[in-house]
């Protein structure tokens, strides 16, 4: 049973060209896309990324979806998560997945957006650390669970989220987690060289918890 109910296709007229393209390619419209449609822009953006990854031409994809992107009905729906909470989710899932590159980036950004160094240092103690709100605990819990392989999320994680967030926000939460699934694998696989500012921040704030630059050190 899905944790967030997909939207009905008949209620997604603005997305019909995107959904029709998926049906033409796959023979059906994936429920994943109509679940993303709680954030309609996400369905479009994901379709464009997937098209490029599968070998399509971005300019042609953009032409195909131009009428969708320019439709005022596609406008962003509020409320969105704060930048601080987005980075907390991103850091937590990167910590769980073990990507040192993304841990450095997301912790640095989280701090820039107002998250304290103490909170970053206590993410793994989120259940007992009194620095976190119940809202933050719910976000950290699902991010840490989702970063594991196999995935350890369950219905209780979503029940905790629903005490604080609506379905549109929950879709954004999972979207952040999923985007960092991509970035964690990309940067860990590529051994992307880590830039100076996030290195300095992570060495100062995260090293006592075991962070190290590892494969992401400067070349030469």
ROSE-4610 file (N, C-alpha, C; in Angstrom, 1 decimal, always signed):
// ROSE-4610
residu = [X/X/X/X/X/X/X/X/X/X/X/X/X/X/X/X/X/X/X/X/X/X/X/X/X/X/X/X/X/X/X/X/X/X/X/X/X/X/X/X/X/X/X/X/X/X/X/X/X/X/X/X/X/X/X/X/X/X/X/X/X/X/X/X/X/X/X/X/X/X/X/X/X/X/X/X/X/X/X/X/X/X/X/X/X/X/X/X/X/X/X/X/X/X/X/X/X/X/X/X/X/X/X/X/X/X/X/X/X/X/X/X/X/X/X/X/X/X/X/X/X/X/X/X/X/X/X/X/X/X/X/X/X/X/X/X/X/X/X/X/X/X/X/X/X/X/X/X/X/X/X/X/X/X/X/X/X/X/X/X/X/X/X/X/X/X/X/X/X/X/X/X/X/X/X/X/X/X/X/X/X/X/X/X/X/X/X/X/X/X/X/X/X/X/X/X/X/X/X/X/X/X/X/X/X/X/X/X/X/X/X/X/X/X/X/X/X/X/X/X/X/X/X/X/X/X/X/X/X/X/X/X/X/X/X/X/X/X/X/X/X/X/X/X/X/X/X/X/X/X/X/X/X/X/X/X/X/X/X/X/X/X/X/X/X/X/X/X/X/X/X/X/X/X/X/X/X/X/X/X/X/X/X/X/X/X/X/X/X/X/X/X/X/X/X/X/X/X/X/X/X/X/X/X/X/X/X/X/X/X/X/X/X/X/X/X/X/X/X/X/X/X/X/X/X/X/X/X/X/X/X/X/X/X/X/X/X/X/X/X/X/X/X/X/X/X/X/X/X/X/X/X/X/X/X/X/X/X/X/X/X/X/X/X/X/X/X/X/X/X/X/X/X/X/X/X/X/X/X/X/X/X/X/X/X/X/X/X/X/X/X/X/X/X/X/X/X/X/X/X/X/X/X/X/X/X/X/X/X/X/X/X/X/X/X/X/X/X/X/X/X/X/X/X/X/X/X/X/X/X/X/X/X/X/X/X/X/X/X/X/X/X/X/X/X/X/X/X/X/X/X/X/X/X/X/X/X/X/X/X/X/X/X/X/X/X/X/X/X/X/X/X/X/X/X/X/X/X/X/X/X/X/X/X/X/X/X/X/X/X/X/X/X/X/X/X/X/X/X/X/X/X/X/X/X/X/X/X/X/X/X/X/X/X/X/X/X/X/X/X/X/X/X/X/X/X/X/X/X/X/X/X/X/X/X/X/X/X/X/X/X/X/X/X/X/X/X/X/X/X/X/X/X/X/X/X/X/X/X/X/X/X/X/X/X/X/X/X/X/X/X/X/X/X/X/X/X/X/X/X/X/X/X/X/X/X/X/X/X/X/X/X/X/X/X/X/X/X/X/X/X/X/X/X/X/X/X/X/X/X/X/X/X/X/X/X/X/X/X/X/X/X/X/X/X/X/X/X/X/X/X/X/X/X/X/X/X/X/X/X/X/X/X/X/X/X/X/X/X/X/X/X/X/X/X/X/X/X/X/X]
num = [1/1/1/2/2/2/3/3/3/4/4/4/5/5/5/6/6/6/7/7/7/8/8/8/9/9/9/10/10/10/11/11/11/12/12/12/13/13/13/14/14/14/15/15/15/16/16/16/17/17/17/18/18/18/19/19/19/20/20/20/21/21/21/22/22/22/23/23/23/24/24/24/25/25/25/26/26/26/27/27/27/28/28/28/29/29/29/30/30/30/31/31/31/32/32/32/33/33/33/34/34/34/35/35/35/36/36/36/37/37/37/38/38/38/39/39/39/40/40/40/41/41/41/42/42/42/43/43/43/44/44/44/45/45/45/46/46/46/47/47/47/48/48/48/49/49/49/50/50/50/51/51/51/52/52/52/53/53/53/54/54/54/55/55/55/56/56/56/57/57/57/58/58/58/59/59/59/60/60/60/61/61/61/62/62/62/63/63/63/64/64/64/65/65/65/66/66/66/67/67/67/68/68/68/69/69/69/70/70/70/71/71/71/72/72/72/73/73/73/74/74/74/75/75/75/76/76/76/77/77/77/78/78/78/79/79/79/80/80/80/81/81/81/82/82/82/83/83/83/84/84/84/85/85/85/86/86/86/87/87/87/88/88/88/89/89/89/90/90/90/91/91/91/92/92/92/93/93/93/94/94/94/95/95/95/96/96/96/97/97/97/98/98/98/99/99/99/100/100/100/101/101/101/102/102/102/103/103/103/104/104/104/105/105/105/106/106/106/107/107/107/108/108/108/109/109/109/110/110/110/111/111/111/112/112/112/113/113/113/114/114/114/115/115/115/116/116/116/117/117/117/118/118/118/119/119/119/120/120/120/121/121/121/122/122/122/123/123/123/124/124/124/125/125/125/126/126/126/127/127/127/128/128/128/129/129/129/130/130/130/131/131/131/132/132/132/133/133/133/134/134/134/135/135/135/136/136/136/137/137/137/138/138/138/139/139/139/140/140/140/141/141/141/142/142/142/143/143/143/144/144/144/145/145/145/146/146/146/147/147/147/148/148/148/149/149/149/150/150/150/151/151/151/152/152/152/153/153/153/154/154/154/155/155/155/156/156/156/157/157/157/158/158/158/159/159/159/160/160/160/161/161/161/162/162/162/163/163/163/164/164/164/165/165/165/166/166/166/167/167/167/168/168/168/169/169/169/170/170/170/171/171/171/172/172/172/173/173/173/174/174/174/175/175/175/176/176/176/177/177/177/178/178/178/179/179/179/180/180/180/181/181/181/182/182/182/183/183/183/184/184/184/185/185/185/186/186/186/187/187/187/188/188/188/189/189/189/190/190/190/191/191/191/192/192/192/193/193/193/194/194/194/195/195/195/196/196/196/197/197/197/198/198/198/199/199/199/200/200/200/201/201/201/202/202/202/203/203/203/204/204/204/205/205/205/206/206/206/207/207/207/208/208/208/209/209/209/210/210/210/211/211/211/212/212/212/213/213/213/214/214/214/215/215/215/216/216/216/217/217/217/218/218/218/219/219/219/220/220/220]
x = [+0.9/+0.0/+0.9/+0.7/+1.5/+1.4/+2.5/+2.5/+1.9/+1.9/+1.3/+0.4/-0.8/-1.7/-1.4/-1.2/-1.0/-2.3/-2.0/-3.1/-3.8/-5.0/-5.7/-5.4/-5.2/-4.7/-5.7/-7.0/-8.0/-7.9/-7.2/-7.0/-5.7/-5.0/-3.7/-3.6/-4.6/-4.6/-3.3/-2.8/-1.5/-0.4/-0.4/+0.7/+0.4/-0.8/-1.2/-0.1/+0.5/+1.5/+2.7/+3.1/+4.1/+3.7/+2.5/+1.9/+1.7/+1.2/+0.9/+2.2/+3.3/+4.6/+5.1/+4.9/+5.3/+4.4/+3.2/+2.3/+2.7/+3.1/+3.5/+4.8/+5.7/+6.9/+6.8/+6.0/+5.9/+4.7/+3.6/+2.3/+1.4/+1.8/+1.0/+1.7/+0.9/+1.5/+1.9/+3.2/+3.7/+3.1/+2.7/+2.2/+3.2/+4.5/+5.5/+5.3/+4.9/+4.8/+3.6/+2.5/+1.3/+1.4/+2.4/+2.7/+3.5/+4.5/+5.3/+4.4/+3.3/+2.4/+1.8/+2.0/+1.6/+2.5/+3.7/+4.5/+4.6/+3.6/+3.6/+4.9/+5.6/+6.8/+7.8/+7.7/+8.7/+8.5/+7.2/+6.9/+7.6/+7.5/+8.1/+9.6/+10.2/+11.6/+12.2/+11.6/+12.1/+12.0/+10.9/+10.8/+11.9/+12.2/+13.3/+14.6/+14.9/+16.2/+16.2/+15.2/+15.2/+15.4/+14.7/+14.9/+16.3/+17.0/+18.5/+19.3/+19.1/+19.9/+19.7/+18.5/+18.2/+18.7/+19.3/+19.9/+19.2/+18.1/+17.4/+18.1/+17.6/+18.2/+17.4/+18.1/+17.4/+16.6/+17.2/+16.5/+15.2/+15.2/+14.0/+13.0/+13.5/+12.6/+11.9/+12.7/+12.2/+11.2/+11.4/+10.4/+9.1/+9.2/+8.1/+7.2/+7.9/+7.2/+7.1/+7.3/+7.3/+5.9/+4.9/+3.5/+3.2/+3.8/+3.6/+4.3/+5.5/+6.4/+5.8/+5.2/+4.7/+3.3/+2.7/+1.3/+1.2/+0.5/+0.5/+0.0/-0.8/-1.3/-0.2/+1.0/+2.1/+2.8/+2.5/+3.1/+3.4/+4.4/+4.8/+3.7/+3.4/+2.4/+3.1/+2.6/+3.2/+2.4/+2.9/+4.1/+5.3/+6.4/+7.6/+8.4/+9.3/+10.2/+11.2/+11.6/+12.7/+14.0/+14.9/+16.2/+17.0/+16.8/+17.4/+17.0/+15.7/+15.2/+15.6/+15.6/+16.0/+17.5/+18.3/+19.8/+19.9/+19.1/+19.1/+18.8/+17.8/+17.4/+18.6/+19.1/+20.2/+21.4/+21.7/+22.9/+22.6/+21.5/+21.1/+21.2/+20.6/+20.6/+22.0/+22.8/+24.2/+25.0/+24.8/+25.5/+25.1/+23.9/+23.5/+24.1/+24.1/+24.6/+26.2/+26.8/+28.3/+29.0/+28.3/+29.0/+29.7/+31.0/+31.7/+31.6/+31.6/+31.5/+30.2/+29.1/+27.8/+27.6/+28.2/+28.2/+28.8/+29.9/+30.6/+29.8/+29.3/+28.5/+27.2/+26.5/+25.2/+25.3/+26.3/+26.5/+26.9/+27.8/+28.2/+27.1/+26.2/+25.1/+24.0/+23.8/+22.9/+23.3/+24.5/+25.0/+24.9/+25.1/+24.9/+23.5/+22.5/+21.1/+20.6/+21.5/+21.0/+21.0/+21.4/+21.4/+22.7/+22.6/+23.7/+24.7/+26.0/+27.0/+26.6/+26.0/+25.7/+24.7/+23.7/+22.7/+23.4/+24.2/+24.9/+25.7/+26.3/+27.2/+26.3/+25.1/+24.2/+23.1/+23.2/+22.2/+22.0/+23.1/+23.0/+22.4/+22.4/+21.7/+20.4/+19.8/+18.6/+17.4/+17.3/+16.2/+16.3/+17.5/+17.6/+18.2/+18.8/+19.4/+18.3/+18.4/+17.3/+17.4/+18.4/+18.5/+17.5/+16.9/+16.0/+14.5/+13.8/+12.3/+11.7/+10.5/+9.9/+9.8/+9.6/+9.6/+10.9/+12.0/+13.3/+13.6/+13.2/+13.4/+12.7/+11.5/+10.8/+11.5/+12.1/+12.9/+14.2/+14.9/+16.1/+15.9/+14.8/+14.5/+14.3/+13.5/+13.2/+14.4/+15.2/+16.3/+17.4/+17.6/+18.6/+18.2/+16.9/+16.4/+16.4/+16.1/+16.1/+17.5/+18.5/+19.9/+20.5/+19.8/+20.4/+20.0/+20.8/+20.6/+20.6/+19.4/+18.1/+17.5/+16.5/+15.8/+15.1/+15.2/+14.6/+13.4/+12.9/+11.7/+10.5/+9.5/+8.3/+7.2/+6.0/+4.8/+4.9/+5.6/+5.8/+6.5/+7.5/+8.2/+7.2/+6.3/+5.3/+4.3/+3.9/+3.0/+3.5/+4.8/+5.5/+5.6/+5.8/+5.9/+4.5/+3.4/+2.1/+1.6/+2.3/+2.0/+2.5/+3.4/+3.9/+3.8/+3.6/+3.7/+2.5/+2.1/+1.1/+1.7/+0.8/+1.3/+2.3/+2.0/+2.9/+4.3/+4.4/+5.7/+6.3/+5.6/+6.1/+6.7/+6.1/+6.6/+8.0/+8.0/+9.3/+10.4/+10.0/+11.0/+11.6/+10.7/+11.2/+12.0/+11.6/+12.3/+13.7/+13.9/+15.2/+16.1/+15.5/+16.2/+16.6/+15.7/+15.9/+17.0/+16.9/+18.0/+19.3/+19.4/+20.7/+21.1/+20.1/+20.4/+21.3/+20.9/+21.6/+23.0/+23.0/+24.2/+25.2/+24.7/+25.6/+26.3/+25.6/+26.2/+27.1/+26.7/+27.5/+28.9/+28.9/+30.1/+31.0/+30.3/+31.1/+31.7/+31.0/+31.5/+32.6/+32.4/+33.3/+34.5/+34.5/+35.5/+35.7/+34.6/+34.7/+35.6/+36.4/+37.3/+36.5/+36.7/+36.0/+36.6/+35.8/+36.3/+36.7/+37.5/+38.1/+37.2/+36.1/+35.2/+34.5/+33.9/+33.3/+34.3/+35.5/+36.6/+36.9/+37.1/+37.4/+36.3/+35.1/+33.9/+33.8/+33.9/+33.7/+34.9/+36.1/+37.2/+37.0/+36.4/+36.2/+35.1/+34.0/+32.7/+32.4/+32.8/+32.4/+33.4/+34.7/+35.8/+35.7/+35.3/+35.3/+34.2/+33.3/+32.3/+32.8/+34.0/+34.5/+34.6/+34.2/+34.3/+35.8/+36.0/+37.4/+37.2/+38.1/+38.0/+38.2/+39.0/+39.1/+39.4/+38.7/+38.9/+38.7/+38.1/+37.7/+38.8/+40.0/+41.0/+41.5/+42.2/+42.7/+43.7/+43.6/+44.5/+45.9/+46.9/+48.3/+48.8]
y = [-1.2/+0.0/+1.2/+2.2/+3.3/+4.3/+4.9/+5.8/+7.2/+7.5/+8.7/+8.3/+8.6/+8.2/+8.9/+8.2/+8.9/+9.7/+10.8/+11.6/+11.0/+11.3/+10.7/+11.5/+10.7/+11.3/+12.3/+12.1/+13.1/+14.4/+14.5/+15.7/+16.4/+15.8/+16.3/+16.8/+17.6/+18.0/+18.7/+19.5/+20.2/+19.2/+18.1/+17.1/+16.1/+16.2/+15.2/+14.9/+15.9/+15.6/+14.7/+15.0/+14.2/+12.8/+12.7/+11.3/+10.5/+11.2/+10.5/+10.0/+10.8/+10.3/+9.1/+9.1/+7.9/+6.7/+6.9/+5.8/+5.2/+6.2/+5.7/+4.9/+5.3/+4.6/+3.2/+3.2/+2.1/+1.2/+1.8/+1.1/+1.4/+2.2/+2.6/+3.8/+4.5/+5.6/+5.1/+5.2/+4.7/+5.5/+4.7/+5.4/+6.3/+6.0/+6.9/+8.3/+8.5/+9.8/+10.5/+9.8/+10.5/+10.7/+10.0/+10.3/+11.6/+11.7/+12.9/+14.1/+13.9/+15.0/+15.8/+15.4/+16.3/+17.5/+17.4/+18.5/+18.5/+19.0/+18.8/+19.1/+20.1/+20.5/+19.3/+18.6/+17.4/+16.4/+16.1/+15.1/+15.5/+16.8/+17.3/+17.3/+17.8/+17.8/+16.4/+15.5/+14.1/+13.5/+13.7/+13.2/+13.7/+15.0/+15.6/+15.0/+14.8/+14.2/+12.7/+12.0/+10.6/+10.5/+11.4/+11.4/+11.6/+12.5/+12.8/+11.5/+11.0/+9.9/+8.7/+8.5/+7.4/+7.7/+8.8/+9.1/+10.1/+10.7/+11.7/+13.0/+13.9/+15.2/+16.2/+17.0/+17.9/+19.0/+19.5/+20.6/+20.0/+18.8/+18.2/+18.0/+17.5/+17.2/+18.5/+19.5/+20.8/+21.4/+21.2/+21.6/+20.8/+19.5/+18.6/+19.1/+19.6/+19.9/+21.5/+22.2/+23.7/+24.2/+23.6/+24.0/+23.7/+22.6/+22.3/+23.2/+23.5/+24.3/+25.8/+26.2/+27.6/+27.7/+26.6/+26.7/+27.2/+28.3/+28.9/+27.9/+26.9/+25.9/+25.1/+25.1/+24.3/+25.0/+26.2/+27.0/+26.3/+26.7/+26.0/+26.1/+25.0/+25.1/+25.1/+25.9/+26.1/+25.2/+25.0/+25.4/+24.5/+25.0/+24.2/+24.1/+23.2/+23.1/+24.2/+24.6/+25.6/+25.0/+25.9/+25.5/+24.8/+25.2/+24.5/+23.1/+22.8/+21.5/+20.6/+21.2/+20.5/+20.0/+20.8/+20.5/+19.5/+19.5/+18.5/+17.2/+17.1/+15.8/+15.3/+16.2/+15.8/+15.4/+16.0/+15.6/+14.2/+14.1/+12.8/+11.6/+11.7/+10.6/+10.4/+11.4/+11.2/+10.6/+10.9/+10.3/+8.8/+8.5/+7.1/+6.3/+6.9/+6.3/+6.2/+7.0/+7.0/+7.8/+8.7/+9.6/+10.8/+10.7/+11.8/+13.1/+13.0/+14.3/+15.0/+14.3/+14.9/+15.3/+14.6/+15.0/+16.3/+16.6/+17.8/+19.0/+18.7/+19.8/+20.1/+19.1/+19.4/+19.9/+19.5/+20.0/+21.5/+21.8/+23.2/+24.1/+23.6/+24.4/+24.5/+23.4/+23.4/+24.5/+24.6/+25.6/+27.0/+27.1/+28.4/+28.9/+27.9/+28.3/+28.3/+28.1/+28.4/+27.2/+26.0/+24.8/+24.8/+24.6/+24.7/+23.6/+23.8/+22.8/+21.6/+22.0/+21.0/+20.0/+20.5/+19.6/+18.7/+19.2/+18.4/+17.3/+17.6/+16.6/+15.5/+15.8/+14.9/+14.2/+14.2/+13.6/+12.1/+11.4/+10.0/+9.7/+10.8/+10.7/+11.4/+11.5/+12.4/+11.9/+10.7/+10.2/+10.7/+11.0/+11.4/+12.8/+13.3/+14.7/+15.7/+16.6/+17.5/+18.8/+18.8/+20.0/+19.9/+18.7/+18.6/+18.7/+19.3/+19.3/+18.0/+17.7/+16.5/+16.5/+17.6/+17.8/+17.3/+17.8/+17.5/+16.0/+15.4/+14.0/+13.1/+13.5/+12.8/+12.8/+13.9/+14.0/+13.2/+13.3/+12.6/+11.1/+10.7/+9.2/+8.6/+9.3/+8.7/+8.8/+9.9/+10.0/+9.0/+8.7/+7.7/+6.3/+6.1/+4.8/+4.6/+5.7/+5.6/+5.5/+5.9/+5.8/+4.5/+3.5/+2.2/+1.3/+0.3/-0.7/-2.1/-2.8/-2.4/-1.3/-0.6/+0.6/+0.1/+0.9/+0.5/+1.4/+2.2/+3.0/+2.1/+2.6/+1.8/+2.8/+2.3/+3.1/+4.0/+3.6/+4.5/+5.8/+5.7/+6.9/+7.9/+7.4/+8.3/+8.8/+8.0/+8.4/+9.6/+9.5/+10.6/+11.9/+11.7/+12.9/+13.5/+12.8/+13.3/+14.1/+14.0/+14.9/+16.3/+16.5/+17.8/+18.4/+17.5/+17.8/+17.3/+18.1/+17.6/+16.7/+16.2/+15.2/+15.9/+17.2/+17.8/+18.0/+18.3/+18.4/+17.0/+16.0/+14.7/+14.2/+14.5/+14.2/+15.0/+16.2/+17.0/+16.3/+15.9/+15.2/+14.0/+13.1/+11.9/+12.3/+13.4/+13.9/+14.3/+15.0/+15.4/+14.1/+13.2/+11.9/+11.2/+11.2/+10.5/+11.2/+12.5/+13.2/+12.9/+12.8/+12.5/+11.1/+10.2/+8.8/+8.9/+9.8/+10.0/+10.6/+11.7/+12.4/+11.6/+10.8/+10.0/+9.0/+8.3/+7.3/+7.9/+9.1/+9.8/+10.1/+10.8/+11.4/+10.3/+9.3/+8.2/+7.3/+7.1/+6.4/+7.1/+8.4/+9.2/+9.7/+9.5/+10.0/+11.5/+12.3/+13.7/+14.4/+15.3/+16.0/+17.1/+17.1/+18.0/+19.3/+20.4/+21.7/+22.2/+23.3/+23.8/+24.1/+24.9/+25.4/+24.2/+23.3/+22.1/+21.3/+21.1/+20.4/+21.0/+22.3/+23.0/+22.9/+23.0/+23.0/+21.6/+20.6/+19.2/+18.8/+19.2/+18.9/+19.5/+20.7/+21.4/+20.9/+20.5/+20.2/+18.7/+17.9/+16.5/+15.5/+15.9/+15.0/+14.2/+14.8/+14.1/+13.0/+13.0/+11.9/+10.9/+11.0/+10.0/+10.5/+11.7/+12.1/+12.3/+11.9/+12.1/+12.3/+13.0/+13.4/+12.1/+11.2/+9.9/+10.1/+9.4/+9.4/+10.8/+11.7/+13.0/+14.1/+13.7/+14.6/+15.2/+16.4/+17.1/+16.2/+16.3/+15.5/+16.2/+15.4/+15.9/+16.4]
z = [+0.0/+0.0/+0.0/-0.9/-1.0/+0.2/+0.6/+1.8/+1.4/+0.1/-0.4/-1.6/-1.7/-2.7/-4.0/-5.1/-6.4/-6.8/-7.5/-8.0/-9.2/-9.4/-10.6/-11.9/-12.9/-14.2/-14.7/-14.4/-14.9/-14.2/-13.1/-12.4/-12.7/-13.7/-14.0/-15.5/-15.9/-17.3/-17.8/-16.9/-17.2/-17.6/-17.0/-17.2/-18.3/-18.9/-19.9/-21.0/-21.6/-22.6/-22.0/-20.8/-20.2/-19.9/-19.3/-19.0/-20.3/-21.3/-22.6/-23.2/-23.1/-23.6/-22.8/-21.5/-20.8/-21.2/-21.4/-21.8/-23.2/-24.1/-25.4/-25.3/-24.4/-24.3/-23.5/-22.5/-21.6/-21.7/-22.3/-22.4/-21.3/-20.3/-19.2/-18.5/-17.6/-16.9/-15.5/-15.2/-13.9/-12.8/-11.7/-10.5/-9.9/-10.1/-9.5/-10.0/-11.3/-11.9/-11.4/-11.1/-10.6/-9.1/-8.4/-7.0/-7.0/-7.9/-8.0/-8.3/-8.9/-9.3/-8.2/-7.0/-5.9/-5.9/-6.6/-7.0/-8.5/-9.3/-10.7/-11.5/-11.0/-11.6/-11.5/-10.4/-10.3/-11.3/-11.7/-12.7/-14.0/-14.4/-15.6/-15.5/-14.4/-14.3/-14.3/-13.6/-13.6/-15.0/-15.8/-17.1/-18.0/-17.9/-18.7/-18.3/-17.0/-16.6/-17.2/-17.0/-17.4/-18.9/-19.6/-21.1/-21.5/-20.8/-21.2/-20.8/-19.6/-19.1/-20.0/-20.6/-21.5/-22.9/-23.1/-24.4/-25.3/-24.8/-25.5/-25.6/-26.5/-26.7/-25.9/-25.0/-24.0/-24.8/-25.9/-26.6/-27.2/-27.7/-28.3/-27.2/-26.1/-24.9/-24.5/-24.4/-23.9/-24.9/-26.2/-27.2/-27.1/-26.8/-26.6/-25.4/-24.4/-23.1/-22.9/-24.0/-23.9/-23.4/-24.0/-23.6/-22.2/-21.7/-20.3/-19.4/-19.6/-18.8/-18.8/-19.9/-19.9/-19.5/-19.1/-18.6/-17.2/-17.0/-15.6/-14.6/-15.0/-14.0/-13.4/-14.1/-13.6/-12.4/-12.1/-11.1/-9.8/-9.1/-7.9/-6.8/-6.1/-5.1/-3.7/-2.8/-1.5/-0.5/+0.7/+1.2/+0.9/+0.6/+0.3/+1.7/+1.7/+2.9/+2.9/+4.1/+4.2/+3.7/+3.3/+2.9/+4.0/+5.2/+6.3/+6.5/+6.3/+6.5/+5.3/+4.1/+2.9/+3.1/+3.6/+3.7/+4.9/+5.9/+7.0/+6.4/+5.6/+5.0/+4.1/+3.3/+2.4/+3.1/+4.2/+5.0/+5.6/+6.2/+6.9/+6.0/+4.8/+3.9/+3.3/+3.1/+2.7/+3.7/+5.0/+6.1/+6.2/+6.0/+6.0/+4.9/+3.7/+2.5/+2.5/+3.3/+3.4/+2.4/+1.8/+0.8/+1.4/+1.6/+2.2/+1.5/+0.2/-0.6/-0.3/-0.4/-0.2/+1.3/+2.2/+3.6/+3.8/+3.2/+3.3/+2.7/+1.5/+0.8/+1.6/+2.0/+2.6/+4.0/+4.8/+6.1/+6.0/+5.1/+4.9/+4.5/+3.6/+3.1/+4.3/+5.0/+6.1/+7.1/+7.4/+8.4/+7.8/+6.5/+5.9/+6.0/+5.9/+6.0/+7.4/+8.4/+9.8/+10.7/+10.2/+11.1/+11.9/+13.2/+14.0/+13.8/+14.2/+14.1/+15.1/+16.2/+17.2/+16.6/+15.9/+15.3/+14.3/+13.5/+12.5/+13.2/+14.3/+15.0/+15.7/+15.9/+16.7/+15.9/+14.6/+13.7/+14.1/+14.3/+14.6/+16.0/+16.8/+18.2/+18.2/+17.1/+16.9/+17.9/+18.2/+19.0/+20.5/+21.0/+22.3/+22.5/+21.5/+21.5/+21.6/+22.7/+22.9/+22.0/+21.1/+20.2/+19.0/+18.8/+17.7/+18.1/+17.2/+17.3/+16.8/+17.1/+16.7/+15.2/+14.6/+13.1/+12.5/+13.1/+12.6/+12.8/+14.0/+14.2/+13.2/+12.8/+11.7/+10.4/+10.1/+8.8/+8.9/+10.0/+10.1/+10.1/+10.8/+10.8/+9.5/+8.7/+7.3/+6.4/+6.5/+5.7/+6.0/+7.3/+7.7/+7.2/+7.3/+6.9/+5.4/+4.7/+3.2/+2.6/+3.4/+2.9/+3.0/+3.6/+3.8/+2.6/+2.4/+1.4/+2.0/+2.0/+1.4/+2.2/+1.6/+2.2/+3.4/+4.5/+5.8/+6.2/+5.3/+5.6/+5.8/+6.6/+6.8/+7.1/+7.3/+7.5/+8.7/+9.7/+10.9/+10.6/+9.7/+9.3/+8.6/+7.8/+7.2/+8.2/+9.1/+10.1/+10.9/+11.2/+11.9/+11.1/+9.8/+8.9/+8.8/+8.7/+8.6/+9.8/+10.9/+12.0/+11.8/+10.8/+10.6/+9.2/+8.2/+6.8/+6.0/+5.0/+4.1/+3.0/+2.1/+1.1/+0.1/-0.2/-1.2/-0.5/+0.7/+1.4/+1.6/+1.9/+2.0/+0.7/-0.4/-1.8/-1.9/-1.5/-1.6/-0.7/+0.5/+1.4/+0.7/+0.1/-0.6/-1.9/-2.5/-3.7/-3.3/-2.2/-1.7/-1.5/-0.7/-0.4/-1.7/-2.7/-4.0/-4.8/-4.8/-5.6/-5.0/-3.7/-3.1/-3.3/-3.5/-3.9/-5.2/-6.1/-7.4/-7.1/-6.3/-6.1/-5.3/-4.3/-3.5/-4.3/-5.2/-6.1/-7.1/-7.6/-8.6/-8.0/-6.9/-6.4/-5.7/-5.2/-4.6/-5.7/-6.8/-7.9/-8.6/-8.9/-9.6/-8.8/-7.5/-6.6/-6.9/-7.0/-7.3/-6.3/-6.8/-6.0/-5.2/-3.9/-3.0/-2.9/-3.0/-3.0/-1.6/-1.6/-0.4/+0.7/+0.4/+1.5/+2.2/+1.5/+2.2/+2.9/+2.4/+3.1/+4.4/+4.4/+5.7/+6.7/+6.2/+7.1/+7.7/+6.9/+7.3/+8.3/+8.0/+8.9/+10.2/+10.2/+11.5/+12.3/+11.6/+12.3/+12.4/+11.3/+11.2/+11.5/+11.5/+11.6/+12.9/+14.0/+15.3/+15.3/+14.3/+14.2/+13.1/+12.6/+11.7/+10.2/+9.9/+8.5/+8.1/+6.9/+6.3/+4.8/+4.2/+2.8/+1.9/+2.3/+1.6/+0.1/-0.8/-2.2/-2.8/-2.1/-2.6/-2.4/-2.0/-1.8/-3.1/-3.0/-4.2/-4.9/-6.2/-7.0/-7.0/-7.1/-7.3/-6.0]
